[in-house]
Amino acid sequence: MLLKMPALDLPNLLQRRLLFVGGKGGVGKTSVAAGLATIAARSGKRTLLVSTDPAHNLGDLFGFAGGAATDPVALDPPPLPPESALGDSVYAPASLFGLELNPEQVLDDYLAGVRQQMLAYIAVGLRPQLEQQLKLSRHSPGAEEAALLDVLTRIIQRRDDYDLIIFDTAPTGHTLRLINLPRIMSAWTDGLLTQKQRSGRFADILAHLKSGGDIHNPVGGDKQGAADVPRELQPLLDRQARFRESVAVLKDASETGFVFVMTAETLPLQETRRAASALNAAGIPIVGLIINRLLPESAQTVEFLQGALQLQDEVLLEVGDVLGEIPQLRLPMSGTVTRGRVGLGCFVATLLQAAELCEGQKQKLPDSEAVGQL
């Protein structure tokens, strides 16, 4: 018996500016993110679909090569079903764009930018040490996350270029680190800037005293304004501003929402529960839970599926207990593979039927062979 939970309102969900779709690896995040992006674009929203998952499922699904850090690619989403309540009549070409971030390429670009900034302040004789340090940094823990964060904060900063940006995230643990990084990096940058400013003031005082200046007025009467920022500190100030803006946006429930995707199994439930607790603690709004690949009740008649169906019902009961306050949408097992434009179109139809956005259609679990989705 499947318990009724608060229903996820797709049209209302897509009113936000930023959506993060996450969950345990292999539960269908990319299918859901691509499906939501298709519905948004076909409903008239200029939509950017961004993947931070190294698995490159997004490129496989839409048939494009990812890896560029700053250049979205125009995508051709499948049409919505004719019976959909969100008709295609408002769709305009070039409404959906895809950006698949290759973490290694993003890290290379990030370190190249750091190198370019540093060269202006490093003596020629010290440049070999700089190159060695950058080479070591490439393999340091957290380097890829820091580089991805730099790109993501820039995307968030340019959110007014789109009506909606959907992030197809990497598996949960990676995503939690990434989402917490703006707050951590903002604090780190604040500390670094404070130390730099203190060092600068101390150097000014020493120079003033050495030149015979008034010991009772060690700063020489010159009051440095906030605009008089040393050129070498400007990149840090820019980054600080981006991090602070990103933290504020991520916590703004009117702009941002996190959607979990899971299957009705024990490990995805445990991981989703832990992640939901972490996001709540960080102040990130959780706006939806999509439970994917549900077996139909008729699976009871198939002997080798009876155990799986019993586990599914047990997990759904527990979902009601621990995640019951999150609006939910339940998707049935599909008899087709979500691959390419045609497969995505089938998945979008299933998504709309489950949300009861196709006229005359109700959410149901079809009698079909279970085939996995991306």
C-alpha positions as CSV (number, residue, x, y, z in Angstrom):
1,M,0.0,0.0,0.0
2,L,1.4,3.4,-1.1
3,L,0.9,6.2,1.4
4,K,-0.3,9.6,0.2
5,M,2.2,12.4,0.7
6,P,2.2,16.1,-0.1
7,A,2.2,16.4,-3.9
8,L,5.0,18.2,-5.7
9,D,3.5,21.0,-7.8
10,L,5.7,21.1,-11.0
11,P,4.5,24.5,-12.3
12,N,5.1,26.1,-8.9
13,L,8.5,24.3,-8.7
14,L,9.6,25.8,-12.0
15,Q,8.9,29.3,-10.9
16,R,12.2,29.4,-9.0
17,R,15.3,30.8,-10.6
18,L,17.7,28.0,-9.5
19,L,17.0,24.3,-9.0
20,F,19.5,21.7,-7.8
21,V,18.7,18.1,-8.6
22,G,20.6,15.7,-6.5
23,G,20.7,12.2,-4.9
24,K,22.7,9.0,-4.7
25,G,24.5,7.9,-7.9
26,G,22.4,5.9,-10.3
27,V,18.9,6.9,-9.1
28,G,17.9,9.0,-12.2
29,K,19.1,12.5,-11.4
30,T,20.0,13.3,-15.0
31,S,16.7,12.1,-16.4
32,V,14.8,14.2,-13.8
33,A,16.9,17.3,-14.4
34,A,16.6,17.0,-18.2
35,G,12.9,16.3,-17.9
36,L,12.3,19.4,-15.7
37,A,14.5,21.5,-18.1
38,T,12.5,20.2,-21.1
39,I,9.1,21.1,-19.4
40,A,10.4,24.5,-18.4
41,A,11.8,25.3,-21.9
42,R,8.7,24.0,-23.7
43,S,6.6,26.1,-21.3
44,G,8.3,29.3,-22.5
45,K,11.2,29.7,-20.0
46,R,14.7,30.4,-21.2
47,T,16.4,27.6,-19.4
48,L,20.0,26.6,-18.7
49,L,20.7,23.0,-17.8
50,V,24.1,22.6,-16.0
51,S,25.8,19.3,-15.2
52,T,28.5,19.0,-12.6
53,D,28.5,15.2,-12.7
54,P,31.8,13.6,-14.1
55,A,29.7,10.8,-15.6
56,H,28.7,13.0,-18.6
57,N,25.2,11.6,-18.8
58,L,23.8,14.9,-19.9
59,G,25.9,14.9,-23.1
60,D,24.9,11.3,-23.8
61,L,21.2,12.1,-23.3
62,F,21.2,15.1,-25.6
63,G,24.0,14.0,-27.9
64,F,26.5,16.8,-27.4
65,A,30.1,17.0,-26.2
66,G,30.5,18.8,-22.9
67,G,33.5,20.0,-21.1
68,A,33.6,23.8,-21.9
69,A,33.5,25.8,-18.8
70,T,31.8,28.9,-20.1
71,D,30.0,28.1,-23.4
72,P,26.4,26.7,-23.1
73,V,25.2,24.7,-26.1
74,A,21.7,25.2,-27.6
75,L,19.7,22.0,-27.2
76,D,16.6,20.7,-29.0
77,P,14.2,19.4,-26.3
78,P,11.5,16.8,-27.3
79,P,8.0,18.1,-27.6
80,L,5.5,17.8,-24.7
81,P,2.7,15.3,-25.2
82,P,-0.3,16.8,-27.1
83,E,-2.6,16.2,-24.1
84,S,-0.2,18.1,-21.7
85,A,-1.7,20.9,-19.7
86,L,1.5,22.8,-20.4
87,G,1.1,23.2,-24.1
88,D,4.0,23.7,-26.6
89,S,2.4,26.8,-28.1
90,V,4.6,29.2,-26.1
91,Y,7.8,27.4,-26.9
92,A,10.4,29.5,-28.8
93,P,13.5,28.0,-30.5
94,A,16.8,28.3,-28.6
95,S,15.0,28.3,-25.2
96,L,17.1,25.4,-23.7
97,F,20.8,25.4,-23.3
98,G,23.2,22.8,-21.9
99,L,26.5,23.2,-20.1
100,E,28.3,20.0,-19.1
101,L,31.3,20.8,-16.8
102,N,34.2,18.5,-17.1
103,P,35.9,18.8,-13.6
104,E,39.4,18.2,-15.0
105,Q,39.0,20.8,-17.7
106,V,37.5,23.3,-15.2
107,L,40.4,22.7,-12.9
108,D,42.9,23.3,-15.7
109,D,41.2,26.5,-16.6
110,Y,41.0,27.6,-13.0
111,L,44.7,27.0,-12.4
112,A,45.6,28.7,-15.6
113,G,43.7,31.8,-14.4
114,V,45.5,31.7,-11.0
115,R,48.9,31.4,-12.8
116,Q,48.1,34.4,-15.0
117,Q,47.2,36.5,-11.9
118,M,50.3,35.4,-10.0
119,L,52.9,36.0,-12.8
120,A,52.6,39.8,-12.4
121,Y,53.7,39.5,-8.7
122,I,56.4,36.8,-9.0
123,A,60.0,37.4,-9.8
124,V,61.3,35.7,-12.9
125,G,63.7,33.6,-10.7
126,L,60.8,32.3,-8.6
127,R,58.5,31.2,-11.5
128,P,59.8,27.6,-11.5
129,Q,58.6,27.3,-7.9
130,L,55.3,28.8,-8.9
131,E,54.8,26.2,-11.7
132,Q,55.7,23.4,-9.3
133,Q,53.2,24.6,-6.7
134,L,50.5,24.8,-9.2
135,K,51.3,21.3,-10.4
136,L,51.0,20.0,-6.9
137,S,47.8,22.0,-6.3
138,R,46.2,20.2,-9.2
139,H,46.3,16.9,-7.2
140,S,45.4,18.3,-3.8
141,P,42.2,17.3,-2.1
142,G,39.3,19.6,-2.9
143,A,41.0,21.2,-5.9
144,E,38.3,20.1,-8.3
145,E,35.5,21.2,-6.0
146,A,37.1,24.6,-5.6
147,A,37.4,25.0,-9.4
148,L,33.8,23.9,-9.9
149,L,32.7,26.3,-7.2
150,D,34.4,29.2,-9.0
151,V,32.5,28.4,-12.2
152,L,29.2,27.8,-10.4
153,T,29.3,31.1,-8.5
154,R,29.9,32.9,-11.8
155,I,26.9,31.1,-13.3
156,I,24.8,32.1,-10.3
157,Q,26.0,35.7,-10.7
158,R,24.7,35.6,-14.3
159,R,21.3,34.1,-13.4
160,D,19.5,37.1,-14.9
161,D,20.5,35.8,-18.3
162,Y,17.9,33.0,-17.9
163,D,14.5,32.4,-16.4
164,L,15.6,29.2,-14.8
165,I,18.9,27.4,-14.2
166,I,18.8,23.7,-13.3
167,F,21.9,22.0,-11.9
168,D,22.2,18.3,-12.5
169,T,24.6,17.6,-9.6
170,A,27.1,14.8,-8.9
171,P,26.3,12.2,-6.3
172,T,25.2,13.5,-2.9
173,G,28.4,13.6,-1.0
174,H,30.2,15.6,-3.7
175,T,27.2,18.0,-4.0
176,L,27.0,18.7,-0.2
177,R,30.7,19.6,-0.2
178,L,30.2,21.9,-3.2
179,I,27.1,23.6,-1.8
180,N,28.9,24.2,1.5
181,L,32.0,25.6,-0.1
182,P,30.7,29.2,-0.8
183,R,30.2,29.7,3.0
184,I,33.6,28.1,3.8
185,M,35.5,29.9,1.1
186,S,33.8,33.2,1.9
187,A,35.0,32.9,5.5
188,W,38.5,31.9,4.3
189,T,38.6,34.8,1.9
190,D,37.5,37.2,4.6
191,G,40.3,36.0,6.9
192,L,42.9,36.3,4.1
193,L,41.8,39.8,3.2
194,T,42.0,40.8,6.9
195,Q,45.5,39.5,7.2
196,K,46.5,41.2,4.0
197,Q,45.1,44.5,5.1
198,R,46.7,44.2,8.5
199,S,50.1,43.5,6.9
200,G,49.6,46.5,4.6
201,R,48.8,48.9,7.5
202,F,51.8,47.6,9.4
203,A,54.1,48.2,6.5
204,D,52.7,51.7,6.1
205,I,53.3,52.5,9.7
206,L,56.9,51.2,9.5
207,A,57.6,53.3,6.4
208,H,56.1,56.4,8.1
209,L,58.2,56.0,11.2
210,K,61.4,55.3,9.3
211,S,60.9,58.5,7.3
212,G,60.8,60.5,10.6
213,G,57.1,60.9,10.8
214,D,55.2,61.8,13.9
215,I,55.2,58.9,16.3
216,H,51.9,60.1,17.8
217,N,50.3,59.9,14.3
218,P,51.8,56.7,12.9
219,V,49.5,56.7,9.8
220,G,50.7,60.1,8.8
221,G,47.2,61.7,8.6
222,D,46.5,59.9,5.3
223,K,43.2,58.0,5.6
224,Q,43.1,55.3,3.0
225,G,39.6,54.9,1.6
226,A,37.8,51.7,0.8
227,A,38.4,52.4,-2.9
228,D,42.2,52.5,-2.4
229,V,42.5,48.7,-2.7
230,P,45.9,47.3,-3.8
231,R,45.6,45.9,-7.2
232,E,46.8,42.4,-6.1
233,L,43.8,42.2,-3.7
234,Q,41.1,43.0,-6.3
235,P,40.7,39.3,-7.4
236,L,40.1,38.3,-3.8
237,L,37.6,41.1,-3.3
238,D,35.7,40.0,-6.4
239,R,35.7,36.4,-5.3
240,Q,34.5,37.5,-1.8
241,A,31.6,39.4,-3.4
242,R,30.7,36.4,-5.5
243,F,30.8,33.9,-2.6
244,R,28.7,36.2,-0.4
245,E,26.1,36.6,-3.2
246,S,26.0,32.9,-3.8
247,V,25.5,32.1,-0.1
248,A,22.6,34.5,0.0
249,V,21.0,33.2,-3.2
250,L,21.4,29.5,-2.1
251,K,19.5,30.3,1.1
252,D,16.7,32.3,-0.6
253,A,13.7,30.0,-0.8
254,S,12.0,32.4,-3.3
255,E,14.9,31.9,-5.8
256,T,16.5,28.5,-5.0
257,G,15.3,25.0,-4.3
258,F,16.9,21.5,-3.9
259,V,15.1,18.5,-5.4
260,F,16.1,15.1,-4.2
261,V,15.8,12.0,-6.5
262,M,15.8,8.5,-4.9
263,T,14.7,5.0,-5.6
264,A,12.6,3.1,-3.0
265,E,15.7,1.2,-1.6
266,T,17.4,1.3,1.7
267,L,20.7,3.0,0.7
268,P,19.2,5.8,-1.3
269,L,16.8,6.5,1.5
270,Q,19.6,6.6,4.1
271,E,21.7,8.9,1.9
272,T,18.8,11.2,1.2
273,R,17.9,11.4,4.8
274,R,21.5,12.4,5.8
275,A,21.7,14.9,2.9
276,A,18.4,16.5,3.8
277,S,19.6,16.9,7.4
278,A,22.8,18.6,6.2
279,L,21.0,20.9,3.8
280,N,18.5,21.9,6.5
281,A,21.4,22.7,8.8
282,A,23.0,24.8,6.1
283,G,19.8,26.7,5.4
284,I,19.3,25.4,1.9
285,P,15.6,25.1,1.0
286,I,14.5,21.6,0.1
287,V,11.5,21.9,-2.2
288,G,10.8,18.4,-3.6
289,L,11.5,14.6,-3.5
290,I,11.0,12.5,-6.6
291,I,10.9,8.8,-6.0
292,N,11.9,7.0,-9.2
293,R,11.3,3.6,-10.7
294,L,8.5,2.3,-8.5
295,L,7.4,-1.3,-9.2
296,P,3.7,-1.8,-10.0
297,E,1.4,-3.7,-7.6
298,S,1.2,-6.4,-10.2
299,A,4.8,-7.3,-9.4
300,Q,3.3,-9.3,-6.6
301,T,2.4,-12.0,-9.1
302,V,6.1,-12.3,-10.2
303,E,7.9,-14.5,-7.7
304,F,11.4,-13.0,-8.1
305,L,9.9,-9.4,-7.7
306,Q,7.9,-10.1,-4.5
307,G,10.9,-9.4,-2.2
308,A,11.7,-6.2,-4.1
309,L,8.0,-5.0,-3.8
310,Q,7.9,-5.7,-0.1
311,L,11.2,-3.7,0.4
312,Q,9.7,-0.9,-1.7
313,D,6.6,-0.7,0.5
314,E,8.8,-0.7,3.7
315,V,11.0,2.1,2.3
316,L,7.9,4.2,1.3
317,L,6.5,3.9,4.8
318,E,9.8,5.1,6.2
319,V,9.9,7.9,3.7
320,G,6.6,9.0,5.1
321,D,8.1,9.0,8.6
322,V,11.4,10.8,8.0
323,L,10.8,12.9,4.8
324,G,7.0,13.2,4.9
325,E,7.0,17.0,5.0
326,I,8.7,17.3,1.6
327,P,6.4,17.5,-1.4
328,Q,6.8,14.3,-3.4
329,L,6.3,12.9,-6.8
330,R,6.4,9.2,-7.6
331,L,7.4,7.9,-10.9
332,P,6.7,4.3,-12.1
333,M,9.1,1.9,-13.7
334,S,9.4,2.5,-17.4
335,G,9.4,0.0,-20.2
336,T,11.8,2.2,-22.2
337,V,15.4,3.3,-21.8
338,T,15.9,7.0,-21.3
339,R,18.4,7.6,-24.1
340,G,18.4,10.3,-26.7
341,R,15.7,12.7,-27.6
342,V,13.0,10.0,-28.1
343,G,13.7,8.3,-24.7
344,L,13.7,11.7,-23.0
345,G,10.3,12.5,-24.6
346,C,8.9,9.3,-23.1
347,F,10.4,10.2,-19.7
348,V,8.9,13.7,-19.8
349,A,5.5,12.1,-20.6
350,T,5.8,9.9,-17.5
351,L,6.8,12.9,-15.4
352,L,3.8,14.9,-16.5
353,Q,1.4,12.0,-16.0
354,A,2.7,11.4,-12.5
355,A,2.2,15.1,-11.8
356,E,-1.3,14.8,-13.3
357,L,-0.5,17.5,-15.9
358,C,-1.7,15.4,-18.8
359,E,-5.5,15.6,-19.3
360,G,-7.3,12.4,-18.4
361,Q,-4.1,10.9,-17.0
362,K,-3.5,9.9,-13.4
363,Q,-0.4,8.6,-11.8
364,K,-0.3,4.8,-12.2
365,L,2.2,2.1,-12.1
366,P,2.2,0.3,-15.5
367,D,2.7,-3.4,-16.0
368,S,6.0,-3.2,-17.8
369,E,9.4,-4.7,-17.6
370,A,11.7,-2.6,-15.4
371,V,14.3,-0.8,-17.5
372,G,16.8,1.6,-15.8
373,Q,17.0,5.2,-16.5
374,L,20.1,7.5,-16.5
